[in-house]
């Protein structure tokens, strides 16, 4: 247990207000500390005016602490309210929402989670590839293209702009073509005879690729349905042009990467 002398030496260095604050809050301090504080207060032999001044200063300090706590609580409450409002906005199962609205919110929620997973789970790889930009600029751009496109698409899609629909469609077509290409390569994969190369270029799991393909293609089909397109003012001609152009470019990029 700390000695009384240790507290006594410290209390000699603090102000009347600080010392009074200790005496006014006995539950916050050890008995030995309170004993030393009472002795120090008695040794100072303060006049009535000095004691009144110290008490007024203590009240002012306590009032300021209360104000600061209230400010912090207001900020915390605002953050909580904003967070609840955001979750409520994104909540796809609110009663009374029309079906297309639920679809939009669910897509934003699910793909937002996918984006965070893609960024955080492969963070070291992202950093490593970014460092090779000067040596492999085209490959690096193609690698980061979906990661950069997805959050921009989701933000605009959430705001229900035609640009948001177009960007998300481009992303989904790009990924769908990529999944199709990888799936095809997986189905055509054959051992090279070189054990080392076969380990590096192992056959991708067909079932996993197939599930991913169904997921992305299914999402693409969903946002291309008329009730959803109508919200974004996307005509059938624009939909067809966006899918066709993106598909051709994506296929060309996949083929040229061989």
Helices and strands as residue ranges (DSSP letters): H 4-11, H 16-23, G 26-28, H 31-44, H 48-90, H 99-121, H 123-131, H 137-158, H 162-187, H 195-200, H 206-224, H 226-232, H 236-256
